[in-house]
Amino acid sequence: MQIEITGHHVEVTPLIDNYIKDKVTRLKRHFDQVLNIHIILEVQKHNHKAEASLNVSGNHIFAEATGHDMYSAIDFLADKLDRQILKHKEKISSHHRKEGSHRNMQQYA
């Protein structure tokens, strides 16, 4: 898994870099087929914004979050990505389950 972190109008310090990498490992715990992640950190006036673009096998996931400071924005972003990855994982597993049960029903008919 490749992680790319970019800052717009904000310097990506080693503390922020390590904080993001810790949050991303949580995503890998739920779904290990994440290919690469591009995270953009941005400050606009008093809003701190974090965006992420993930390429997972068979899909592209995008999320953005804002907060009163950069760490809260990263936390909100990690929560959103976590929910989206779980939803993607559920779609994949339920799709295959339906397909298999449909085939079994045709064999017995």
C-alpha positions in Angstrom: 0.0 0.0 0.0 1.4 3.4 -1.0 0.5 6.5 1.0 1.0 10.0 -0.6 0.4 13.0 1.6 0.3 16.5 0.1 -0.2 19.9 1.9 -1.8 23.0 0.4 -1.0 26.1 2.4 0.1 23.8 5.2 3.4 22.1 6.0 3.1 18.4 6.5 5.2 17.9 9.7 6.5 14.5 10.8 3.9 14.5 13.6 1.0 14.9 11.1 2.6 12.3 8.8 2.9 9.7 11.6 -0.7 10.5 12.8 -2.1 9.9 9.3 -0.2 6.7 8.9 -1.5 5.4 12.2 -5.1 6.2 11.1 -4.5 4.5 7.7 -3.4 1.3 9.3 -6.9 1.0 10.9 -8.3 1.0 7.3 -6.0 -1.8 6.3 -7.3 -3.8 9.3 -10.8 -3.9 7.7 -9.9 -4.3 4.1 -6.4 -5.4 3.0 -6.9 -4.8 -0.7 -6.2 -1.0 -0.6 -3.7 -0.3 -3.4 -2.8 3.4 -2.8 -4.0 6.4 -0.9 -3.6 10.1 -1.7 -4.3 12.5 1.1 -4.5 16.2 0.6 -4.4 18.6 3.7 -5.5 22.1 3.2 -6.2 25.2 5.3 -8.7 27.8 4.0 -9.1 30.8 6.3 -10.0 29.1 9.7 -11.2 25.7 8.2 -8.9 22.8 8.2 -9.7 20.3 5.4 -8.5 16.8 4.7 -9.3 14.9 1.5 -8.5 11.3 0.6 -8.7 9.3 -2.6 -8.3 5.6 -2.3 -7.9 3.0 -5.0 -9.1 -0.4 -3.9 -9.4 -3.5 -6.0 -12.4 -2.8 -8.2 -13.4 0.6 -6.9 -12.3 4.2 -6.2 -13.3 5.8 -2.9 -13.2 9.5 -2.1 -13.9 11.4 1.1 -13.4 14.8 2.6 -13.8 16.2 6.1 -13.3 19.6 7.8 -12.6 20.4 11.4 -11.5 23.2 13.7 -7.9 21.8 13.6 -6.0 19.5 11.4 -6.1 16.5 13.8 -9.9 16.6 14.1 -10.2 16.8 10.3 -8.0 13.8 9.9 -10.1 11.9 12.6 -13.3 12.7 10.8 -11.8 11.7 7.5 -10.6 8.4 8.9 -14.1 7.7 10.2 -15.7 8.4 6.8 -13.2 6.2 5.0 -13.7 3.4 7.5 -17.5 3.5 6.9 -17.0 3.6 3.1 -14.6 0.7 3.1 -16.8 -1.4 5.2 -19.7 -0.6 2.9 -17.6 -1.6 -0.1 -16.5 -4.8 1.5 -20.2 -5.6 2.3 -21.2 -5.0 -1.3 -18.5 -7.4 -2.6 -19.4 -10.2 -0.1 -23.2 -9.9 -0.5 -22.8 -9.8 -4.3 -20.9 -13.1 -4.4 -23.2 -14.7 -1.9 -26.3 -13.9 -4.0 -24.7 -15.2 -7.1 -23.8 -18.5 -5.5 -27.2 -19.1 -4.0 -28.9 -18.3 -7.3 -26.8 -21.0 -9.1 -27.6 -23.5 -6.4 -31.3 -22.9 -6.9 -31.1 -23.4 -10.6 -29.4 -26.8 -10.1 -32.2 -28.1 -7.9 -35.0 -26.8 -10.1 
